[in-house]
Amino acid sequence: MRYTQTTLKKLEELFGELDYAVRYEKGSFQSGYCIVESRKIAVVNKFFDTEARINCLLEILNKLEFDPAALSEKSRELVGKWQNGSGQ
């Protein structure tokens, strides 16, 4: 997987399709992020570089339960690639 702004943008759009807001803020997150499930917000440490942000969002994505049918076809393909570890 390439750790680029484009990949980060695709991940952010995917979270939008899942009705999750992605925010970058400062905080003392033990894992670098936190999930506010009741409000569908994923908060990632704003001091992280692009690669760390992508890794956090992928980790969050793997923890979320969602119906892939709710995603666009393009997003379903991306989720399949990311979850299989084959990258972009």
C-alpha positions in Angstrom: 0.0 0.0 0.0 1.2 3.5 -0.8 0.9 5.9 2.1 -0.2 9.0 0.2 -2.6 11.8 0.7 -4.8 10.2 -2.0 -5.0 7.0 0.0 -5.9 9.0 3.1 -8.6 10.8 1.2 -10.1 7.5 0.0 -10.2 6.2 3.5 -11.8 9.4 4.8 -14.5 9.1 2.0 -15.1 5.5 3.0 -15.7 6.4 6.6 -18.1 9.1 5.3 -20.0 6.3 3.5 -20.2 4.5 6.8 -21.6 7.7 8.4 -18.5 8.2 10.5 -16.8 11.5 10.9 -13.0 11.5 10.9 -11.4 14.2 13.0 -7.7 15.0 13.7 -7.2 16.4 17.1 -4.7 16.5 19.9 -5.2 14.2 22.9 -3.6 11.5 25.0 -4.8 8.5 23.0 -3.0 5.4 24.1 -3.3 3.8 20.6 -3.1 7.1 18.7 -6.9 7.3 18.1 -10.2 6.8 19.8 -13.7 5.9 18.5 -16.8 7.6 19.8 -19.2 4.9 18.6 -22.3 6.5 20.0 -21.7 9.5 17.8 -19.9 7.7 15.0 -16.7 9.8 15.2 -13.2 8.5 14.8 -10.6 10.8 16.3 -7.0 10.4 15.2 -4.0 12.2 16.8 -3.4 15.3 14.7 0.4 15.1 15.1 0.6 11.9 13.2 2.1 11.9 9.7 0.1 10.5 6.7 1.3 6.9 7.1 0.3 6.8 10.8 -3.1 8.4 10.0 -3.7 5.7 7.4 -2.6 2.9 9.7 -4.9 4.2 12.4 -7.9 4.5 10.1 -7.3 1.0 8.7 -7.1 -0.4 12.3 -10.4 1.4 13.1 -12.0 0.1 9.9 -11.0 -3.5 10.9 -12.8 -3.1 14.3 -16.0 -1.6 12.9 -18.9 -3.8 12.1 -20.7 -2.7 8.9 -22.5 -4.1 5.9 -20.3 -4.0 2.8 -23.5 -3.7 0.8 -23.9 -0.2 2.2 -20.8 0.9 0.5 -20.3 1.9 -3.1 -18.7 -0.7 -5.4 -15.5 1.2 -5.5 -15.3 1.4 -1.7 -16.1 -2.3 -1.4 -13.2 -3.1 -3.7 -10.8 -0.9 -1.6 -12.0 -2.5 1.6 -11.3 -5.9 0.2 -7.8 -4.9 -0.9 -7.0 -3.2 2.4 -8.3 -6.1 4.5 -6.4 -8.6 2.5 -3.2 -6.5 2.8 -2.6 -6.2 -0.9 -2.7 -2.4 -0.8 -3.9 0.3 -3.1 
